[in-house]
């Protein structure tokens, strides 16, 4: 009886509020209409009683297919607080949002394909939820106007309404009545596409695909190393900080005074198997730090004239603002000591001299052919 009343209310609301014609009334949202891609970001505002109280940012920072399900790792920033990573699960018949990896029950879940009149129920974190799909309805939020289907759910904590648009997903959520909290989409960003640069290949841009990997060396991955067994540096993706218009970057943090730490990349994916980067004339990257200081680019390779390995260490001054660095053997004599056909690793290292933790960000590592620029 309760579900029948709910269904009547939703369908009446849809008829009263729909701003589209009869053809739009056939709106159906399938799994293909809701692409979840690494690098996608969304920003929402949270208002209570008509007053904006907080901002929530979401970014998809990883993906893994398990059977028929695609699991997407989600980074969430609530104001200035980093929320422990949540997960999105997508199959052909549902999308579910879990507050943590391994959680048995979702925060919410809706079936696919979505179509008007569809009834559903599931066990949420807070208990059983029953929903009904209504619409279509044109919803205006700060990010724009979207034609949506809406899922009205009766939950243990009250009524929750979700407005879902093809190509985007959730654009608005209302908790309770009009005086309750309203979450509205303010900005939607598709995965960043790096602008092609002449005679350049991206070692890493950190905002698409395998984020700790490389489009140029598919087997290689970034990782953190440290100079003492009890110390560590953490290398991770920062989906909120990027250089030169990119949304994501690599960050590595350290908090132990008196030891060296590094972010390192093995092109071959095997520390004992070298790679050939000799066709590239110079390298560029962007770098900044929480605290100004110095680090070093370290390239481990065979010696240029001997059958032994050597390390080229190039000091780099790091500031609190993004700075583009260019490396070439014409300006950095250390690069002439190594054999570029036999490179084992490329990294950035630093010696920690501060009591407080420091963070270094790296972005858009590019290999270039042709002549390097005259000025650096």
N, C-alpha and C positions, 0 to 999 in steps of 0.2 A: 504494500500500500504506500509506504514511504517513498519507494523508488518511482512509483507511478506518479505521485504528486510532483516529485522532483523533475521527472521527464516532462510533465505538462508545463511547469514553470519555465524550464529551459527553452522548450520549443516556442512558447509564447514570447519569451524575451528575444529569441532569434528573429521571429517575424517582425517584432516591433522595431528592432535596432538595425536589421540588415540594410545595407546601402548598396546592394548589388542586385543584378537582375536574376531571372530564373536560371540562366545558364550557370551562374556562379553558385547557385544553390546546390549544384552537383559536385561541389568541391570535395575532393578526396585527397588526403595527404598520405603518401606511401613512404616507405623507407628510402626510396630513391629521391624523394623530395626533401629529405633532411640529411644532406651530406655532412658528416662529421670529419673534419680534416685537421691534421696537426698544423698548428699555426693560427687557427681561427680564434678570434678574441671577441668578447662582448662586454659592454659596460652597462650596468643598471643603476638606477637611482631608487632609493627606498623612501617612500613618503608615508607619514602618518597624519591623519587629519588635514591633508592638503599641504603639509609642511615637509620638505625634503630633509631627512635626518641622516642619511648615510649613502655611501656609494659602494657598489660591489662590482668587482672585475673578475672575469673568467677567461681562462686561456686553455686550449687543448695542447698539451705538451708531449704527448706520447700515444702510441697506438700499438695494439697487439691483437691479432686474430686468434681466437681459440674456438675451434670447431666452426659453428655457424655464427658465433658472436664476435663482434668487434668491441674490444675494450679500449676506452680512451681515458688516459690520465688527464685530470683537470686540475689546474692550479687556480686557487681562488684568493683574491685580495679583498678583504672587508675593511674599508677605510685604509689604514696603514698596517693592519694586522694580516699576516700571512696565515690563511686557514690551512690546516693539514689537507693534503691532496685528496680530492674526491675522485670518483670514477663514473664514467658513463658507459652503459652497456647498450649496444644496438644490435638488433637482429631484424629479420624481415617482419616479425610480428610484434615487436615492442621496442621502446626506449625506456631505460631505467637509470635513475641517478642515485648513486650510493655515496653516503657521507665518508666512507673510507674503504680501501681495498680489503676484501674479505668480509665485508658486512653482509649479514644474511638477509636483511630486509632493506629495500630502497627508501629514500626520503620521499620520492614519488615515482610513479610509473604510468605510462599510458600506452595503449595498444596501437598497433599499426596493421593495416591502414586505418587512419582516422576518417570516420564519415558520420554524417548527421544521424542522430538517433541511436548510435552505438552505446550500449551499456557495458560496463566493466567493473571489476573489483579486484583488489589485491591486498596483501598484507604489507603495510608500511611500517616504518620504524616506530611510529606512535600507535599502531593498531590497524584494524581493518578500514579500508577506504573503498567507497562506492562512487562510481562516476558515470556521467552521461555526457555525450558529445552533442553540442548544439552549434548553431551558426548557419551560414557564414556571417561574419560581422567585420566591418571595417573599423579597425582600431587605430587611433592616432596616439603615438608616443613621441618623446623627444627625438627618437631616431628616424621618425617618418610615419607614413600610413601603411598599414598592412591589412590584407584580407585574411582573416583568421577563422579557424574552427576553435571552439572553446570547450574545455573540459571542466564541468562543474562537479566537484567532489565533496561528498559528505564524509568527514573524518572525525576521529575522536576529539580533536581540538577545535572542530567547527568546519564551516564551509570554506573551500578553497576553489578559486576559479583560475584556470590557465588559458591564455589566448595563444594559439600556436599557428605560425605562418609557414607556408612552404618556403624552402630555401634558407630559412633562418632558425626556426624552432620557437622557443618560448619568447614572446615579446612583451607579455604583461602577466602579472600574477596579482590577484586580489585575495587577501586573507580576511575572511569574515565579511561584514557589510562595508558600506562606503566609508565608514569612519575607521575601518581597520587599516592594516598596512597594505600599500600598493607598490609593487615592484614594476618598474617600467624600463624598457630598453632605451638607452640614450645613445649608444654607438655600437655598430656591428662591423667588424673587420674580417674580411676573408684572408686566407693565408697570403703572406707577403710574397710577391714575385720580384726577385732581384732584377734590376735593369741590366741588360747585357752590356758588358764593357768590352771595347775592342781589344783583342789580343790578351784576354784575361780569362782565367778559369778559377772558380770558387773552390778553395779547399774546404771551407766551412762558412755558412751564413747563419746557422743556428736557428732558423725559423721555419723549416719545413722538413718533411721526411724523417729520417733517423737523426734526431737532433744532436746527438753526441757523435754521430758518424760523419761521413763526408761524401758529397756527390762525385768527387774526383777520385777518391780512393775508398770504394765501398767496404773494404775489409777493415779500414782504420777506424779507431775510436779514441776520443779524448778521455783522459782519466787523471786522477790526482795521485801524486806520490809525495813522500816526505823523507827527511833526512834522519829521523830516529824512529824506531819501531813503535814507541808510545805516542808519537805525534802523527797528525794527519792533516791533509788539506782536502777540502770538499769541493769537487767540481760538479756543477749542476747548470741547468738552463735557467736563465732569468727571463721570464716572459714579459716583464714590465720595462726593461731597460734595453735600448738599442742605439746604435750609432748611424748617422747619415740616413735617417728615415726608416731603418729596419726596426721591427718590433722586438725581436729577441736578441739575446747575447749569451755568451758563456761567462760564468763567474766562478772564481775560485777563492776560497776564504781560508785564512789560517789564524790561529790564536795562540800559538806557542812561541814565546820569546827564545831566541838563541838557536833556532834551527832553520834549515832551508826547506822550502816547499815549492811545488811546481805543478803546473798543468801541462800534460805531455800528450803528444799524438804520434802514434806509430802508423805510418802510411800503409804498410802491408798488413797490419793487424797482428804481426808476429815480431816481437822484439829481436829475434835472431835472424830475420829475413829482411834485407834492405830493399829500398825502392829507388827508382831512377827519376830524379827531378831535374836533370841537367838541361832539359830543353827550355826551362823557365829562366828568364834573365834577371828578374827581380821579384820581390814579394812585398805586398802591402797588407796592413791590418790596422784596426782601430783599437785603442786601449785607453782605459782610465782606471782610477782607484779611489777608494773611500778616503785614504790618506796618501798625500803626495810622497813620492819616494823613488826608489830605483829597483828595477828588476833586470833580468837578462834573458835574451833569446838564446836558447841552446840548441844546436843542431849536432846530433851525434851521427858520425859517418866514418867511412874508411878515410885514412889519411890520403892526401892528394898524391904523395910520392912514395908511400910505403905501404906494406901489407899489414897495417894495424889500424885500429879505430882511434879516432880523435874527436874532440869536442870543440866546436866553435862557439864561444860565448861572447855575445854582443850586448853591452850595457844599454838599457833603455830607461830614459827618465819618464816617470809616470806622474800625471797630475790628476786633479779631481774633475777635469773636463776631458771629454773625448778628444783624442789626438791621433791623427793618422801617421803611421810610421812606414817608411820605405826602406827596404834592405836590398843592397846590391854589392857584388864583389868589387865594383868600381869605387865604392865609398866606404866599404867595410872590409879591410884587409883580411880579417879572420876567416871570411868565407873562401878565401883562396887556399886555405890550409886543408880543406876537405874535398873529397871526391863526391860530386853531386849525383853520380850514378849509383852511389852506394850509401843511401841515407837510411838510418835506422829509426830515428825519432826527431821530432821537432817539438820544442816546448818553451815555456816561460817559467823561470824560476826566480825566487827572491829569498833573501835572508831576513828573517823576522827580527826586528830590533825594537818593536813596540810592545807595551804591555797589553794593549787592547787589540782586538781582532782587526784584521784588515781584509779588504775585499778588492780583487782586481777583476775588471770586466774586459772581455776580448770579443771583437766582432769583425765580421767580413774579412776573413783571411783569404787573400787572393794571390794566385800565381800569375805572372805576366810574361808574355813573350815580347820580342822586340826590344828597343832601346829604352832604358829607364829615363824618367824625366831628368832634365839638367839640374834642377834645384830640388832639394829634399827638405 
